[in-house]
């Protein structure tokens, strides 16, 4: 099927990583502001089956740097509906990663591709070859597609022009999914598309919780499971609701056990603590706990500065990616931020204390009016001290959580304290959650409202 393609094509290459030192070039990614991938359903007569076009520089004209990218795919068929666009679009990620030496991560307006120098030298030097692979995989794996044409756009002016159109399409799709509640349906959907990168990750998609990547809604999940029941997106029975606030469901737990081979046993959809939803690496943003103010910050993939805690998006993302459940670090989508159940067990938007201005603009209409102006951005606070001052000045709801710890004053000893002594407080107090935040040079561990109970304290002079 791929005899004329100069590199191997197969599932064995899913999950491949192309380091910059080994890359011929990259398309999209964090260095490029505007990029997109988009699928549109069209009437049969408007699609020229098998046509592959390149608008702008081709691969053979590129060198090791970042280029704008638009991937525009038009599909047609008697069973093709507009509802399937997002499902077909998400397959771009899967199929590109089948190609030896081609790395595809993220989706929609965050798309990022790298081509290895090794595969380029083997002859993968034109987008036409990539288009042929996509064409054949789509026609083979999704036979409802009767016609398909693929356009690669690397001309910056054309990418900028079509980017605006793509953003409108994404918003229209997302808006269609709003309004439906988890309580209104009998089943959720599991997306395992990213398990080649994160084997213990499985997205639980509900009406009120989009996939972390922001590209798959509950309606998309339903359409995908109907078209390809044995594919990466499958139906899961919702089952009994075990906790309506944290969002724990028996069916979701059973699905996760099965889909992660027992690595993840429980998930609570609407909290960042306890059993938080796992994250792969394609999430649009991350919510991160800031223990100094007992609130959450949010940083999205497009933010190129450091967050208020001194970490970049990449550093924070590394704390939650890979299919792990990490207290206080939570991969999320923008559409989930618009959900009424966004982190509802943790206080929702009343617990959010910092986020980039651009992210705040995107979801501002969904933040409570009495809170939105009390959430700091990079314009208001660039470190924890400034953040705390801002929150006090604005009267943020998180201030209600700032209660001074009770300090027991021990009687002053009448004798000198020996080098080794016993410390026995009257009554030990249970310690709350300890959050460790990585910083340069090691870890900073902050104990909030805690008393340390130790049977023995030993003070030893360090030998230098």
C-alpha positions in Angstrom: 0.0 0.0 0.0 2.9 2.3 0.6 5.5 0.9 -1.8 6.1 4.3 -3.4 6.7 6.0 0.0 10.5 6.3 0.7 10.1 5.7 4.5 8.2 3.1 6.5 4.6 3.6 7.4 3.0 1.8 10.4 1.7 1.9 13.9 5.2 1.0 15.2 6.2 4.6 14.8 3.4 6.0 16.9 4.9 7.8 19.9 8.2 8.7 18.2 10.0 11.8 19.3 12.1 14.0 17.1 14.6 16.1 18.9 15.5 19.4 17.5 19.1 18.3 16.9 17.8 15.5 14.7 15.2 17.6 12.8 15.2 18.8 9.3 12.6 21.4 10.1 9.4 21.9 12.1 5.9 23.1 11.3 3.8 25.0 13.7 4.7 24.5 17.3 5.4 27.0 20.0 7.6 29.3 17.9 4.8 29.9 15.4 1.8 32.0 16.5 -0.7 30.9 13.9 -1.2 27.3 12.7 -4.1 25.0 12.3 -5.5 21.7 11.0 -9.1 21.6 9.8 -11.4 19.1 8.2 -14.6 20.2 6.4 -17.4 18.1 5.1 -18.4 19.0 1.5 -20.9 17.9 -1.1 -19.5 15.1 -3.4 -19.3 17.3 -6.4 -17.1 19.8 -4.6 -14.3 17.4 -3.7 -11.7 16.1 -6.2 -10.8 12.7 -4.9 -7.0 12.2 -4.4 -6.0 15.7 -5.1 -3.0 16.9 -2.9 -2.0 20.6 -3.1 0.9 22.5 -1.5 0.5 26.3 -1.1 3.8 27.8 -0.1 7.3 26.3 0.3 7.5 22.5 0.1 9.7 20.4 2.3 12.6 20.4 -0.1 12.6 24.2 0.0 12.9 24.2 3.9 15.9 24.3 6.3 16.1 23.7 10.0 13.7 26.4 11.3 10.1 26.8 12.2 7.4 27.3 9.5 3.7 28.3 9.5 1.4 25.4 8.8 -2.2 24.8 7.8 -3.5 21.3 7.0 -6.9 21.6 5.3 -8.7 18.4 4.4 -12.0 18.3 2.6 -14.1 15.1 2.7 -17.3 13.9 1.1 -19.6 10.9 1.2 -23.2 10.0 1.5 -22.8 9.2 5.2 -20.5 12.1 5.9 -22.0 14.7 8.2 -20.8 17.9 9.7 -20.8 16.2 13.1 -18.0 14.0 12.0 -15.6 16.8 11.1 -13.9 16.8 14.5 -13.6 13.0 14.6 -12.0 12.9 11.1 -9.7 15.8 12.0 -8.4 14.1 15.1 -7.2 11.2 12.9 -4.6 13.5 11.4 -2.6 13.1 14.6 -2.8 9.3 14.5 -2.0 8.9 10.8 0.9 11.4 10.6 2.5 9.5 13.5 2.5 6.3 11.4 5.1 7.9 9.1 8.7 7.1 10.0 10.5 10.2 11.1 7.4 12.5 11.2 6.3 13.6 14.7 2.8 15.1 15.2 1.7 16.4 18.5 -1.3 18.5 19.7 -4.2 19.5 17.5 -6.3 22.3 16.1 -4.5 25.7 16.6 -1.7 24.1 18.6 -0.5 21.6 15.9 3.2 20.8 15.9 5.1 18.6 13.4 8.8 17.8 13.1 10.5 15.9 10.3 13.7 14.1 11.0 16.8 14.7 8.9 17.1 11.0 8.5 13.7 10.6 6.8 14.3 13.7 4.7 17.5 12.1 3.4 15.6 8.9 2.6 13.4 10.9 0.2 10.5 12.3 2.3 11.1 15.7 0.7 7.6 16.8 -0.3 4.2 17.2 1.3 2.7 15.3 -1.6 4.1 12.0 -0.1 2.6 12.8 3.3 -0.7 13.6 1.6 -0.7 10.2 -0.2 -0.3 8.5 3.2 -3.1 10.4 4.7 -5.3 9.8 1.7 -4.8 6.0 1.7 -5.2 5.6 5.5 -8.4 7.6 5.5 -9.9 5.7 2.6 -8.9 2.4 4.1 -9.9 2.9 7.7 -12.9 5.2 7.2 -14.7 3.8 4.2 -17.6 6.2 4.6 -15.2 8.8 3.1 -15.9 8.5 -0.6 -13.8 11.5 -1.7 -11.0 13.3 0.0 -8.6 16.1 -1.0 -5.7 17.4 1.1 -4.1 20.9 1.1 -0.9 21.8 2.9 -0.4 25.5 3.5 3.0 27.0 4.5 2.6 30.4 3.0 2.3 32.7 6.0 -0.3 35.1 4.5 -2.6 32.2 3.5 -2.1 30.5 6.9 -3.1 33.7 8.6 -6.1 34.1 6.4 -7.4 30.6 6.9 -6.6 30.6 10.6 -9.4 33.1 11.3 -11.8 30.9 9.4 -10.6 27.8 11.3 -11.0 29.5 14.7 -14.7 30.3 13.8 -15.3 26.7 12.9 -13.8 25.5 16.1 -16.0 27.9 18.1 -19.1 26.8 16.3 -18.4 23.2 17.0 -17.7 23.8 20.7 -20.9 26.0 21.1 -23.0 23.1 19.7 -21.9 20.9 22.6 -22.7 23.4 25.4 -26.0 23.1 27.3 -26.1 19.3 27.6 -25.4 18.0 31.1 -23.8 14.9 32.4 -27.1 14.0 34.1 -28.9 14.1 30.7 -27.0 11.1 29.2 -26.5 7.4 30.0 -23.1 7.0 28.6 -19.7 8.7 28.4 -16.9 8.1 26.0 -13.3 7.1 26.4 -10.6 8.4 24.1 -7.4 6.3 23.9 -5.9 8.1 20.9 -2.8 9.4 22.8 -1.8 6.1 24.5 1.1 5.7 22.1 2.6 8.7 24.0 1.0 8.0 27.4 0.0 4.4 27.8 -1.7 4.9 31.2 -3.8 7.9 29.9 -7.5 7.6 28.8 -9.7 10.7 28.4 -13.2 10.4 29.9 -15.4 12.6 27.7 -18.7 13.8 29.2 -21.1 16.5 28.1 -19.5 18.8 30.6 -15.9 17.7 30.3 -14.2 17.9 26.9 -11.2 15.8 26.0 -8.0 17.5 27.4 -6.9 18.3 23.8 -10.0 20.4 23.3 -10.8 18.7 20.1 -13.3 16.0 21.1 -16.7 16.8 22.6 -19.3 14.3 23.9 -21.1 14.6 20.5 -17.8 13.9 18.7 -17.2 10.9 20.9 -20.7 9.5 20.1 -20.1 10.0 16.3 -16.7 8.4 16.4 -17.9 5.3 18.4 -20.8 4.9 15.9 -18.5 5.1 12.8 -15.7 3.0 14.2 -16.8 1.0 17.3 -13.4 -0.7 17.6 -11.4 2.6 17.2 -9.6 4.8 19.7 -12.9 6.4 20.9 -15.3 4.0 22.5 -18.6 4.2 24.5 -18.4 3.7 28.3 -21.5 3.1 30.5 -21.8 6.0 32.9 -22.8 3.7 35.8 -23.6 4.7 39.3 -22.7 8.3 40.3 -20.4 7.8 43.4 -19.8 11.5 44.0 -21.8 14.1 42.1 -19.5 17.0 43.3 -16.1 15.4 42.5 -17.6 13.7 39.5 -16.8 10.0 40.2 -18.8 7.4 38.3 -18.6 3.6 38.6 -18.6 3.2 34.8 -15.7 5.6 34.3 -13.7 3.8 36.9 -14.3 0.4 35.3 -13.4 1.8 31.9 -10.2 3.3 33.1 -9.1 0.0 34.8 -9.7 -1.7 31.4 -8.2 0.9 29.2 -5.0 1.4 31.3 -4.5 -2.2 32.1 -5.1 -1.5 35.8 -2.7 1.4 36.1 -5.5 3.8 36.9 -8.3 2.5 39.1 -10.3 5.6 39.9 -10.9 9.0 38.5 -12.7 12.1 39.8 -13.5 14.4 36.9 -14.0 17.7 38.6 -11.2 18.0 41.1 -7.4 18.4 40.9 -6.9 16.4 44.1 -7.4 12.8 45.2 -7.9 11.0 41.9 -7.6 13.7 39.3 -8.1 13.0 35.6 -4.9 11.9 33.9 -3.2 13.9 31.2 -1.3 12.8 28.1 0.6 15.7 26.7 -1.8 17.2 24.2 -3.8 19.3 26.7 -4.4 22.9 25.9 -3.6 24.3 29.4 -2.7 23.2 32.9 -4.2 24.2 36.2 -1.5 24.2 38.9 -1.9 24.5 42.7 -0.2 27.5 44.4 0.2 26.5 48.0 1.4 30.0 49.2 -2.1 31.4 48.4 -4.1 28.2 48.5 -5.4 28.8 45.0 -4.9 27.6 41.4 -3.1 29.2 38.5 -3.7 28.4 34.8 -1.2 28.5 32.1 -1.9 27.6 28.4 0.4 26.2 25.7 0.7 29.5 23.8 2.0 31.4 26.9 5.8 31.9 26.3 6.7 33.7 29.5 7.0 32.1 33.0 4.0 31.7 35.1 3.5 33.4 38.5 5.2 30.4 40.3 8.4 30.9 38.2 7.8 28.0 35.9 7.2 27.8 32.2 4.3 26.0 30.6 6.7 23.1 29.6 7.9 22.7 33.2 4.4 22.7 34.6 3.1 20.4 31.9 5.9 17.9 32.7 4.5 17.7 36.2 1.2 16.2 35.0 1.8 14.6 31.5 2.4 11.0 30.8 -0.8 9.5 32.1 -0.2 10.2 35.8 -2.5 11.4 38.6 -0.6 14.2 40.3 -2.3 16.2 43.1 -2.5 19.9 42.2 -1.5 19.6 38.6 -4.2 19.1 36.0 -4.2 19.1 32.2 -7.3 20.8 30.9 -8.9 22.2 27.7 -10.3 25.6 27.2 -13.8 24.2 26.7 -13.6 22.5 30.0 -12.9 25.9 31.6 -16.2 27.1 30.2 -18.0 24.2 31.9 -20.2 24.9 34.9 -18.4 21.9 36.5 -14.9 23.3 36.0 -13.0 22.2 39.1 -16.2 22.4 41.1 -15.0 20.3 44.0 -12.1 22.7 44.5 -14.1 25.9 44.3 -14.3 26.5 40.6 -13.4 29.9 39.4 -13.5 31.2 42.9 -10.3 29.2 43.5 -8.5 30.5 40.3 -6.1 33.3 41.2 -3.8 33.7 38.2 -3.8 33.1 34.4 -2.4 34.8 31.3 -4.3 37.7 29.9 -4.9 36.0 26.5 -6.4 32.9 28.2 -8.6 35.1 30.4 -9.9 36.9 27.4 -10.9 33.6 25.8 -13.0 32.3 28.7 -13.9 35.6 30.4 -17.6 35.4 29.5 -17.8 32.1 31.5 -16.2 33.4 34.7 -18.5 34.8 37.4 -18.8 38.6 37.1 -17.9 39.1 40.7 -14.6 37.1 40.3 -13.3 37.8 36.8 -11.6 41.1 37.8 -10.1 39.6 40.9 -8.0 37.0 39.0 -4.5 38.3 38.4 -2.7 38.1 35.0 1.0 38.5 34.1 0.2 42.3 34.0 -0.7 42.3 37.6 1.6 39.8 39.3 4.9 38.1 38.2 5.7 36.4 41.5 3.9 35.0 44.5 4.5 38.1 46.7 2.9 40.4 44.1 0.1 37.9 43.6 -0.8 37.7 47.3 -0.8 41.5 47.5 -3.1 41.7 44.4 -5.5 39.2 45.9 -5.7 41.1 49.1 -6.3 44.4 47.3 -9.1 42.9 45.1 -10.7 40.9 47.9 -10.5 37.6 46.0 -12.8 34.9 47.4 -9.7 32.8 48.1 -9.0 35.1 51.1 -11.7 33.2 53.0 -9.3 30.3 53.0 -6.4 32.2 54.5 -6.8 31.5 58.2 -3.8 31.9 60.5 -2.7 28.6 61.9 -3.1 28.0 65.7 0.3 28.1 67.3 0.9 26.4 70.6 3.4 28.2 72.7 5.5 25.7 74.7 6.6 26.6 78.2 10.1 28.0 78.3 12.5 25.3 79.5 14.2 26.0 82.8 17.3 24.2 81.8 19.5 24.3 78.7 18.2 22.2 75.8 20.7 19.3 75.2 21.9 18.5 71.7 19.5 15.6 71.6 16.1 15.9 73.1 12.5 14.6 72.9 9.8 16.8 71.4 6.3 15.8 72.6 3.5 18.2 71.7 0.3 17.6 73.7 -1.8 16.5 70.8 -0.6 16.0 67.2 -2.7 17.7 64.5 -3.3 15.9 61.2 -1.3 17.4 58.4 -3.1 18.6 55.3 -1.9 17.7 51.8 1.8 18.5 51.2 2.5 19.9 47.7 6.0 19.8 46.3 6.6 22.3 43.5 9.8 21.8 41.5 12.2 24.7 41.3 15.7 25.2 40.0 18.2 23.2 42.0 15.7 20.8 43.7 12.4 20.8 45.4 10.7 23.4 47.6 8.3 21.7 50.0 5.7 24.0 51.7 3.6 22.9 54.7 0.4 24.8 55.1 -1.1 25.1 58.6 1.0 22.1 59.8 2.5 21.0 63.0 5.5 18.6 62.8 5.4 15.8 65.3 8.7 13.9 65.8 9.9 11.4 68.4 13.4 12.7 68.2 15.2 15.8 66.9 18.9 15.7 66.5 21.0 18.7 65.7 24.4 17.9 64.1 27.1 20.3 63.0 27.9 19.9 59.3 31.4 19.1 58.4 32.8 21.2 55.6 
